[in-house]
């Protein structure tokens, strides 16, 4: 190992050990809305997938690529329980190409919304999270209004990935078709 590489390695470990201020987590991309994970003993987590993106300004679209990372946090809090970069750790989707877009944004159900309308719909969805989370934790189901809002807003490309990584939540969404 070269001297500079040794210094960089020592600095990286020092930052990891000292605090998160120096951490470098690749969280850029298109995030899914949180899915619920029941951790047992009244503990809930949120699972968010991050897709790779390539903006296409001339087409007023953004190319979306397969999931590149997952963030699992304490439900309703910005406390990260787990971050996993699929390129450099366990890849739950090893047969998917990193180089080919899987979808485009915006998707059909939000394409005609103004930014303000989308912002309002997202605020309504997040306002329903506490009740939906409680019901999911207690009986494994979701309120109809939450299901409708979530499925309407989330890009459909996320659904097969959620089916794999958060199967109980996917089932509770009542989504039969994933495309």
N, C-alpha and C positions, 0 to 999 in steps of 0.2 A: 504494500500500500504506500502510495506517495505521501510525503509529509503533509501537504495541503489536505489530502483526503482524510488523513488521520485526525487533523485538527477539525475538519468539518464533521467527522463522525463523532468526535468527543463533544463538540458543540451541540449537535443534534440530540445526543443522549442527555446532555445537561438540560437542554430546553424541555425535553420530554419529562424528565424527572422533576424539574423545578415547578413547572406550571403549564397551563395550556396556552399561555400568551405566545409562545413560539411555535406552537403546533401548526403543521401544514396539512390540512385535510381538504381534499378536492371535493368541494360541495357545489361547484358551479354546474349548472345544467337545469333541466326541467324537473321540478319536484312533483311527486304525487301528493295528493292530500293524505293526511295521516290515516292509516288503517289501524284498527285496534288489535293488540295482542294481549291475551289474558295470561298473566304470569303466575296466577294462582294466589291464594291467600290475600284476596282483595287488592292485588297489585296489577295495574294496567300499564301498558306501554303503547307508544305510537310507533308505527313502522312507516318510514317514508323512503321511497325509491327515488333515485336521481338518474335521469337519462342524459346521455351525452347530447349535445346540440350543435348545430351549425346554422347560424342565421343566414337567410337568403333574402336580403333587403330588396333586391330588384323584383322578387316575386311576392314580397310582403308575407313571407312564410318562414318557418324555421324547421329544418330537418331534425327529426328526433331519432336517436340511436338507442340500441339496447341498454338496459340498466348498467351503469358503471359503478354504482355504490348504493349502500343502504345505510340509513341513519335510524337507530332505534333510541327513542328518548322516553323519559318518564312522561306518562300521559299528562298533557296540559302544562308541561314545564320544559324549559330549554336545557334540561339536564340530560346530556347524552349518555346512554347506557352502553351503546355499541355503535361503532362506525366500521364499515367494512368496504374496502375498495376491491371490487371484483377482479380487476386486472392483476392485482398483486396478492390476492388471498384466495380463499375458496370461492369458486365461481359457480353459482347455482344454475347457470345457463351456459354451459361450456360449448354447446353446439351452435350458439348464435354468433354471427359475425360482428366484429367491432367496426367494420368499415362500411356497412350498408345501412342506410336509413330504414327504420321500421315503421315510421309514420311521419306526418307533417302536423305542425301547429300553425294556426288554430284548427281545432277539430270542429265538426259539424254543429254540435250543440252550443258552442260559444262563438262561432265565427261571425255571427251577425250582431253580437253584443258590443256596445260601446265599452270603453274601459270602466266608466262609472257604473254601468249595469253589471259588469262582471264583478267589480269590487263589492257592490251591494249583495249580489248572490253569494259571493264567498263569505261575506260578513254574516249572512243568514245561515249558511252552512255551519260556520264555526260557532255561532250562537247555539246551534242544536247539538253540538258535541257533548256537553256535560250530561244531558239527559240520555243521549244515545249510548254514551260510554257506560253509564250506570245500568241501563237495560242490558247491554251486551255482557257486562260483568256478571249480572245476576242470572240471566236466562239464556244468554247466547243469541239474542235476537236484537234487531234494530228497529226503531220507530219508522213507520212508513214514510213520513215526511223527510226524515234523514236519508233514508235509502234513495228516495226520488231525487233529492237535491244532490247527494254525493254522485250518483250515477249520471245525472245530467251534467255535472261540472267536470268530473274527472275525464281525462283523455282515455278513450277505450283501450288504447295500447297498453295501459297499465294493468288491465284486468287479468290477463293470463299470468302475469308476474305475481300479482297479489294472490291469485289462486294457488300458486306454488308456495309463496312465502308466508301468507297469512290466510290459510284455508278456512278457518272458522269464520273470519271476517267476510271472506268472499262468499261463503255459503249464506251468511246472514244478510248479505246484500240482495240475495234473491236473483242474482244474475245467472241466467242459464247460458246465454250466448256470450262469448267474449269478443265478438267482432260484429 
